[in-house]
Amino acid sequence: MRLLLVEDDDHVAAALSAILAKHGFAVTHARNGEEALQAVLPTAQGERPSYGVILLDLGLPDQDGYQVCGRIRKLTTTPVIMVTARADVRSRIHGLNLGADDYVVKPYDPGELLARIHAVSRRSTGPEETGAAAGSAEGTRLRLGSVTIELPTRRVSVAGESVQLTRKEFDLLALLAQRPGVVFRREQIISEVWHTSWEGTGRTLEVHVASLRSKLRMPALIETVRGVGYRLVAPAA
């Protein structure tokens, strides 16, 4: 798999590239935001670079990392993992709102980073991404009050207004929406959406739930069942 590493510290980039190479990744290194944006643009021949994952450090010398993420998302659907020292939930939700698929907080364990890279890269872009979440649906469109979820096109709208979700946000919403009122255990959600049983994904789940509530502007849509998991509370039409 090709991976775009956006990191301004050459020593950090070299060490991380060595680790990634040992695990089968071909790494392209961009030292700042402008190099990162150039790396995802089509070539003069019209060919678009093919990366499995973009690993984006937010502490860039030339541009704000959040801005770079937003611009990258407009150019490509390649999964983006943010690397940040900002551990607060608000900062993470902001990153997800800009189109990031996941995040890793510094300092991180290389094993954690590799697990997250594999998790976001398991599914390719397209209708098939709905995976298990869509496979059991009786139809191709789910309506829950003012919320409409179109499974084949992976589009979500609220009262007719389109809402942009990341891959995992959509998969999470689609999973819960197929059985409104049913409590999904955290372990079950992580298994079906992230395809892993890795315990560290639990915090990622919490942030994705918070991001969905924010983007859909429906804080009560996804209810936390303390000590168990989450369930979707169908809104009134």
C-alpha positions as CSV (number, residue, x, y, z in Angstrom):
1,M,0.0,0.0,0.0
2,R,1.2,3.5,-0.8
3,L,1.0,6.0,2.1
4,L,1.4,9.7,2.0
5,L,3.1,10.9,5.2
6,V,2.8,14.6,5.9
7,E,5.4,15.5,8.6
8,D,7.7,18.5,8.8
9,D,10.3,16.8,11.1
10,D,12.7,14.8,9.0
11,H,13.9,12.7,11.9
12,V,10.4,11.7,12.9
13,A,9.5,11.1,9.3
14,A,12.6,8.9,8.7
15,A,11.9,6.8,11.8
16,L,8.2,6.4,11.0
17,S,8.9,5.6,7.4
18,A,11.3,2.8,8.4
19,I,8.6,1.3,10.6
20,L,6.0,1.6,7.9
21,A,8.3,0.1,5.3
22,K,8.8,-3.0,7.5
23,H,5.1,-3.5,7.4
24,G,4.8,-3.3,3.6
25,F,4.0,0.4,3.1
26,A,5.6,2.5,0.3
27,V,5.9,5.9,1.9
28,T,5.8,9.3,0.1
29,H,7.0,12.1,2.4
30,A,5.6,15.6,2.2
31,R,7.3,18.1,4.5
32,N,4.6,20.8,4.6
33,G,1.0,21.5,3.6
34,E,1.8,22.7,0.1
35,E,3.8,19.6,-0.7
36,A,1.0,17.4,0.6
37,L,-1.6,19.2,-1.6
38,Q,0.7,18.9,-4.6
39,A,1.1,15.2,-3.9
40,V,-2.6,14.4,-4.3
41,L,-3.1,16.5,-7.4
42,P,-3.5,14.8,-10.8
43,T,-0.3,14.7,-12.9
44,A,0.1,16.5,-16.2
45,Q,-1.1,13.3,-17.9
46,G,-4.3,13.4,-15.8
47,E,-3.3,10.5,-13.6
48,R,-4.3,10.8,-9.9
49,P,-1.9,9.5,-7.4
50,S,-3.2,6.4,-5.6
51,Y,-2.6,6.4,-1.8
52,G,-4.2,3.9,0.6
53,V,-4.0,6.4,3.5
54,I,-2.8,9.9,4.2
55,L,-1.1,10.4,7.5
56,L,-1.4,14.1,8.3
57,D,0.5,15.8,11.1
58,L,-1.3,19.0,12.2
59,G,1.8,20.9,13.3
60,L,2.9,22.1,9.8
61,P,5.2,25.0,9.2
62,D,3.4,26.7,6.3
63,Q,-0.3,26.1,6.8
64,D,-2.8,25.1,9.6
65,G,-3.2,21.3,9.5
66,Y,-6.9,21.6,9.7
67,Q,-7.0,23.7,6.6
68,V,-4.8,21.2,4.8
69,C,-7.2,18.4,5.8
70,G,-10.2,20.4,4.4
71,R,-8.4,21.1,1.1
72,I,-7.2,17.5,0.8
73,R,-10.8,16.2,1.3
74,K,-11.9,18.4,-1.7
75,L,-9.3,16.8,-3.9
76,T,-9.5,13.1,-2.9
77,T,-11.5,10.5,-1.0
78,T,-8.4,8.8,0.3
79,P,-8.7,8.1,4.1
80,V,-7.0,10.7,6.2
81,I,-5.6,10.0,9.7
82,M,-4.7,13.2,11.7
83,V,-1.8,13.1,14.0
84,T,-2.2,15.7,16.8
85,A,-1.0,16.6,20.2
86,R,-4.5,18.1,20.9
87,A,-6.2,15.5,23.0
88,D,-9.5,17.4,23.7
89,V,-12.7,16.1,22.1
90,R,-13.6,19.4,20.5
91,S,-10.4,19.4,18.4
92,R,-11.0,15.8,17.3
93,I,-14.6,16.5,16.3
94,H,-13.4,19.6,14.4
95,G,-11.0,17.3,12.5
96,L,-13.7,14.8,11.7
97,N,-16.0,17.6,10.5
98,L,-13.3,18.6,8.0
99,G,-13.2,15.1,6.6
100,A,-10.6,13.2,8.6
101,D,-11.4,9.5,9.0
102,D,-9.5,9.0,12.3
103,Y,-6.9,10.6,14.5
104,V,-3.9,9.6,16.6
105,V,-2.9,11.6,19.6
106,K,0.8,12.2,20.3
107,P,2.7,10.5,21.8
108,Y,1.5,7.3,20.3
109,D,2.6,3.7,20.1
110,P,3.6,2.5,16.6
111,G,1.3,-0.5,17.0
112,E,-1.6,1.9,17.6
113,L,-0.8,3.8,14.5
114,L,-0.5,0.7,12.4
115,A,-3.8,-0.6,13.7
116,R,-5.6,2.6,12.8
117,I,-4.0,2.7,9.4
118,H,-5.2,-0.9,8.7
119,A,-8.7,-0.1,10.1
120,V,-9.4,2.9,7.8
121,S,-7.9,1.3,4.7
122,R,-9.9,-1.9,4.8
123,R,-12.7,-0.5,2.8
124,S,-12.4,1.3,-0.6
125,T,-14.5,4.2,-1.7
126,G,-17.8,3.4,-3.3
127,P,-21.2,1.9,-2.6
128,E,-19.7,-1.4,-1.5
129,E,-18.3,0.4,1.5
130,T,-21.5,0.0,3.4
131,G,-20.4,-3.6,4.0
132,A,-22.2,-5.4,6.8
133,A,-24.1,-2.3,7.7
134,A,-25.9,-2.1,4.4
135,G,-25.9,-5.7,3.5
136,S,-28.8,-6.6,5.9
137,A,-31.0,-3.6,4.9
138,E,-34.3,-4.6,3.3
139,G,-34.2,-1.5,1.0
140,T,-31.7,1.0,-0.3
141,R,-33.1,4.0,1.6
142,L,-33.7,4.4,5.3
143,R,-36.1,7.1,6.5
144,L,-36.1,8.1,10.2
145,G,-38.2,11.2,10.7
146,S,-36.4,14.0,8.8
147,V,-33.3,11.9,8.3
148,T,-32.8,10.1,5.0
149,I,-30.0,7.6,4.5
150,E,-29.3,6.4,1.0
151,L,-27.3,3.2,1.3
152,P,-26.0,2.7,-2.3
153,T,-24.9,6.3,-2.8
154,R,-23.9,6.8,0.9
155,R,-25.8,10.1,1.1
156,V,-27.4,11.5,4.2
157,S,-29.8,14.4,4.4
158,V,-31.8,16.1,7.2
159,A,-35.0,17.8,6.1
160,G,-33.8,17.6,2.5
161,E,-30.4,19.3,3.3
162,S,-27.4,17.1,2.5
163,V,-25.0,16.3,5.4
164,Q,-21.4,15.3,4.6
165,L,-20.1,12.4,6.6
166,T,-16.9,10.5,6.7
167,R,-16.8,6.8,5.8
168,K,-16.9,5.6,9.4
169,E,-19.5,8.1,10.4
170,F,-21.8,6.9,7.6
171,D,-21.1,3.2,8.4
172,L,-21.9,3.9,12.1
173,L,-25.1,5.7,11.3
174,A,-26.2,3.1,8.8
175,L,-25.6,0.3,11.3
176,L,-27.6,1.9,14.1
177,A,-30.4,3.2,11.8
178,Q,-31.3,-0.3,10.5
179,R,-32.6,-1.3,14.0
180,P,-33.9,1.9,15.7
181,G,-34.3,1.5,19.4
182,V,-32.1,-1.6,19.6
183,V,-29.0,-1.2,21.8
184,F,-25.7,-2.1,20.0
185,R,-22.9,-3.1,22.3
186,R,-19.7,-1.1,21.9
187,E,-17.8,-4.2,21.0
188,Q,-20.3,-5.1,18.3
189,I,-20.1,-1.6,16.8
190,I,-16.4,-1.7,16.8
191,S,-16.3,-5.1,15.2
192,E,-18.8,-4.3,12.4
193,V,-17.7,-0.7,11.6
194,W,-14.0,-0.9,12.3
195,H,-13.5,-4.6,11.7
196,T,-11.3,-5.0,14.8
197,S,-11.6,-6.0,18.4
198,W,-8.8,-3.7,19.4
199,E,-9.7,-2.0,22.7
200,G,-8.1,1.3,21.7
201,T,-10.8,1.9,19.2
202,G,-13.3,2.6,22.0
203,R,-12.3,6.3,22.3
204,T,-12.6,6.7,18.5
205,L,-16.2,5.4,18.7
206,E,-17.1,8.0,21.3
207,V,-15.7,10.8,19.1
208,H,-17.5,9.6,16.0
209,V,-20.8,9.5,17.9
210,A,-20.2,13.0,19.1
211,S,-19.4,14.1,15.6
212,L,-22.6,12.6,14.2
213,R,-24.7,14.3,16.8
214,S,-23.1,17.6,15.8
215,K,-23.3,17.2,12.0
216,L,-26.9,16.0,12.1
217,R,-27.7,18.7,14.7
218,M,-29.6,16.1,16.6
219,P,-27.9,15.5,20.0
220,A,-30.7,13.1,21.1
221,L,-30.6,11.0,17.9
222,I,-28.0,8.6,19.2
223,E,-28.5,7.7,22.8
224,T,-25.7,6.5,25.1
225,V,-26.7,3.4,27.1
226,R,-24.2,3.7,29.9
227,G,-22.0,0.7,30.4
228,V,-23.4,-1.1,27.3
229,G,-23.3,0.9,24.1
230,Y,-25.5,3.0,21.8
231,R,-28.9,3.0,20.2
232,L,-30.6,5.2,17.7
233,V,-33.8,7.0,18.8
234,A,-35.9,7.6,15.7
235,P,-37.0,11.2,15.6
236,A,-40.6,12.3,14.8
237,A,-41.3,12.9,11.2
